[in-house]
């Protein structure tokens, strides 16, 4: 079964794209085949950084003229593991996409598993938005809850929230302690120059401490991914099912 990894969190500034970029580097370093999309039109930094990998844009919108803009995400996920960077405030068009295309009914037939990554800041607004995700998606997706320690270092509000903890238990949510990147200047340069983490850790414009910071961050992040078991199943290639071929939806350009 191929996985459609959707990196969100609904609230802006919680580190969604930073987590997604780290996951991309994980796949590259582990030689896991994948496709990549960026659905954040306001700040498509994932597309800017990974355009050479064939990262494509996608649009989730309730506007009917954009109704097919996100279709290639699902069609690609049928054939290989697919990573998607989501924008903030996506919940309404996101629900619309699932409902209009009846994706929860199609997914078992097509062998697609939805994995919803919720990157959390630990703040009240972020926790309330997490409640909305649980209320809508319930047990129809797999969840990864990312406690972003680069944003927050006190998680008592989440850890003591009885409702959220009950939902985490009920839906088998995998929880990740995502490490803080040490060195704001180093991180700012990485972002300013649109560097991949792989390029940054080898960049001779950085001194040895800067490069070591990148290596140390990736090591900690990869351990967190592995401990949670989020990427244990590699993607698989398989033909597009007959019911999609008959609808003329076979022309999907794959990322390399």
C-alpha positions, 0 to 999 in steps of 0.5 A: 500500500502506497502512502500519501503523506500530508504535512499540515497543522492548519495554523501558520508558523508552526513549522509545517514546511520545515518538517516536510523538508526534513522528511524529504531529506530522510527519503533522499538519504534512505533512497526511498522512492517518492513524489513531492508536491507543494500546495502552499501558494503563499510560501512555496518554499518546498517547491523552491528548494526541491524544484530540481526533484520535480516538486510540483504545485497543487491547489486545494480550493473550494472554487470549482475552476480549481477542482482538478488542481489537486487530482494529480496528488492522489493519482501519483500516490496510487503508484508511489509514496507521495509527500505533500506540503500543505498550507495553513487554513486548509481544513475547509477546501481539504474536506471538500477535496475528500468529499467531492472525490469520495476519496475515503471510498476510493482509497482502499480499492486503489491501495492508498493510505492517507497519513495526516501529519499535524505539526503542533506548536503546543498553543491553545489555537493549535490544540483546538485545530487538532480537535477539528482534525480528529472530529472530521477525519476520525479513524479514516486516516493515519495520524502523526502528531509532531510536537515541534520543540523548535517552537515550544518547550512546554507541552503540558497543555497537550499532555494534560488535555484529557480529550486530546489524549483520549483521541490520540489513544483511540486513533493510534496516533504516532507522536514525534518529538521533533528536535530544535535546530540549533543555530538561528543564523545557520537556519536563516542562511539555509532558508535564504539560499534555498538549500536542501539539508543535504546541500547544507551539511556539505556546504563549504561556505559554512564552517565546521560547526555549522555543518555539524549542526545540520548533521546533528539535527538530521540525526535527531530528526531521523531517530524521531522518525524511526522511533515512531515508525512513520516511514517503515513501508517503502513506496511501491510502483504499480499500474493505475487501476482500470477504473481510472484509466477509463476516466482518462486520468492516466497522464500523470507526470511523476517526480523523479 
